[in-house]
Amino acid sequence: MNPTAPAASAKKGLPAPVQEVFDCIGRQEEWRSHCLNMIASENVLSPLALRALCSDFIARYAEGHPGARYYEGTRYIDEVETRLEEEVRAVFRSRRADVRPVSGTVANDAVFHTVIEKGSTVLAHGVPAGGHVSHQRFGALGKVAGTIKRIPLAADGIRVDVAATKDLLAKERPSVLLLGRSLFLHPEPVKELREAASSTGTLILFDGAHVLGLIAGGEFQDPLREGADLMMGSTHKTYFGPQRGVIVSNTEDDALWKKVDRGVFPGATSNHHLFTLPPMLVATLEMKAFGARYAKDTVANAQAFARSLVKRGVPCIGAEFGYTRSHQVAVDASGFGGGGPATRRLCAQNIVANMNTLPGDDPKTAKDPRGIRFGVQEMTRFGATPDTMDAMAELVAVCLKQQRDVTEEVRKLRVLLKDVKYTFGE
């Protein structure tokens, strides 16, 4: 079953340029239905969530909070947004939630601009360590931070060196310690750094964009209970909702949360893509009901995929901790021509992943990196198991090592992965 099929339908007899739009959508959906979709920052909506996506909400406008809007006519929109905020708080067991950001980067931007003192020092991960673009000098963080110091790493280039980070906190006394990454294989030491951060007056911000669905399902780690002051994230990666963002917190500091509130509106949003609120609510109810099983299965699949790749001579980083504790697997593709050529070869055979910088790389190689980042969350939602992951690893290995065309084998495997799981009435 293709959950996005209704979008491609259109009336016959349309002007050619209009029909071309729907033809292009149809080609995309047909092609993707035959692919092993392994982009770590993507997921699929359930048919129920997709059904909630196209509604009158798409034509409406709202600013501010439910019950205190600047526009009339939002009664039912207010009901959905209020319920969504309640359910998000329940899923993350948080005292506070803001569901208005329209993406994870917008959530980051809203927080950075309001809780980071302009010109102050911030500790964050660089690109080779997996830091997101919004955490860099050229991204959202660079608009407000005066100095960005890199968080010290252990010898593996992946895990944080806790002792060295404590020393750096004491030396620099930064306004913010920004944890979380785009290449995110191992939990961050929030709990271990909480006391040191408190002693220097440093806020801990956690960018949970990639692992938000795992956190919601009780896997990976629990940043808020470990001591993070604020957690930001996007809702379309391991969290299987539409493309939006959230900010959650357990802070008792009303002044801090008021800054965040103003940072979201009017600071970073006006109208906040109201049509994606209903599918986000459906996805959150699905996460509440099925998230624990989904998150556990996702991590198990990622670990199985990594082991199967290594068994076939495709090197994965992170052997020291079992390769991964998230949805991601990182491959060193140096022996296959590098990340760019390798991912293009895979994509030509309907295995879709992305090239990625790996720990220890020169940031200047970001456009021609040596790594591949795989994510198993979407195929997990289509029902993949560890045995499926073994079959997928075989196809990746044959494509990369033997350079044999596996397109037909991919299509046959994907036939077994058609229906979305972890949803109501599956």
Secondary structure, DSSP 4 states (H G I P E B T S, - for coil): --TTGGGG---TT--HHHHHHHHHHHHHHHHHTTSEE--TT-----HHHHHTTSSGGGG----EETTEESSS--HHHHHHHHHHHHHHHHHHT-SEEE---SSHHHHHHHHHHHHSPTT-EEEE--GGGT--GGGSTTSGGGGT-SEEEEPPB-TTSSSB-HHHHHHHHHHH--SEEEE--SS--S---HHHHHHHHHHTTPEEEEE-TTTHHHHHTT-S--HHHHT-SEEEEESSSSS-SSS-EEEEE----HHHHHHHHHIIIIII-SS--GGGHHHHHHHHHHHHHHHHHHHHHHHHHHHHHHHHHHHTT--BS-GGGTS-SSSEEEEE-GGGT-HHHHHHHHHHTTEE-EEE--TT--GGGTTS-SEEEEE-HHHHHTT--HHHHHHHHHHHHIIIII----HHHHHHHHHT--S--SSTT-
